[in-house]
Amino acid sequence: MFETTPIHALQSLASAPLTAFMWTITLLGYFPAYLLGLAVIMFGIDLRKGVFLSQLLLWTLALTDVAKALVALPRPVDVDATLRRLDSGKPNHAPFSAAGGTGFFALPSPGAVEYYRTLGGYSYGFPSGHVSSATTFWGGSALLFQRRWLLPTALAIIVLMAFSRMYLGRHFLGDVLGGGALGVAVLAVGFSLFAARWAPMPLLGPAELRLGILTLAGLIGAPLLLFLLPGAERDAGRLLGLNLGYVVLSFRGGLPRDGGPWSHRAMRIALAVALAVVGLRLTPGAFPVAGGDGGPLAELLVGAVPPFVMLTGTVLLGRRLGLYPDRAPAA
């Protein structure tokens, strides 16, 4: 599962149109793309289900990064200089050649593994975050909304995401399989815990939220505990920002009712996207092309601001503007 042979086979099919298509698919797996998707779901379709899906996605991202830090396996292009860096188009100057696994269950060569574990700030490959997050987001959407077309669409996107990451040389077969398994596990646990009547957090409950002490402690404490795990600082911040927004709204009348004309839904989505962009601009390093180096607390802040600003800002401003059916425009 950590052999480079399948990736060589995929890259032998390379062409400019195919690379552009695969790069487009892989762009859908970055956090800003999911932020846009969640904005559409939360403010155009169903806010409660959108918050629930956000929880699943953020836990998936966090657990993926923790697993990457703990397992610490290199990426295909970094263990085989004969692979092409199709994601960047740059020459591959990796210090190893043919250092992938020598059998289906073999790991990359110990020398390559140890080399990359000594590099500070290296981005490990196992499990694939693109595949784990695609599994949670699209699989969760299919389970939540029960539309006939959603399940085949979700499966197609998950499979395409896996192939795109392998084609671009960013992941082994084992990486994408591990990412898919992690996403399925989060969905199974999440739906078992939070979709039940005894849910510890009323994410799918009534509009008027009644937060108990234990629920409040979980909303704030869980992200802070997650913050202590290696590699989860920014993801913990995202979860903390979402949960803080949830708490603020619970004391400001609860989550509003969904609905209203499509013009109001579109305006809520546009407002959410604008606020998300503001939140991202307030936190340099939030985009995958940039990297922050301000330390763990800075990473926590970078993660927390965009979801907090988007959730609370859209609901509070939307209510004042009369974009929700339970509130008239402010005089």
CORQUIDA-V817936 format. One line per field, one symbol per residue. phi: phi as a letter, one per 40 degrees, with the letter a starting at -180 (. if undefined). burial: # if it has 16 or more other C-alpha atoms within 10 Angstrom, else .. A space follows every 50 residues. Layout:
BEGIN
phi=???
burial=???
END
This chain:
BEGIN
phi=.bccdccdccccccacccccccccccccccddccccccccccbbbacccc ccccdccccccccccccdcccfbccdccbacccccccbgcccbdcbbfbc ccadbccdddccccdcccccgcccbcccccccccccccccccccbfcdcc ccccccccccccccccdcgcacdcccccccccccccccccccccccccdc bccbcccccbcccccccccccdccccdcccgbdccccccccccccccdcc cbhgcccchgcccccccccccccccccdccccbdgccccbbcbcgdcccc cdcccdcccccccccccccccgcbccacdcc
burial=#####.##..#.......#..##.#####.##.############.#### ###################..################....#...#.### ##....###..##..##.....####################.......# #..##.##.#########################.##..##..##...#. #####.#.##....##.###..##.##.###################.## ...######....##.#######.###.##..#.##.........#.### ###################.#.##.......
END
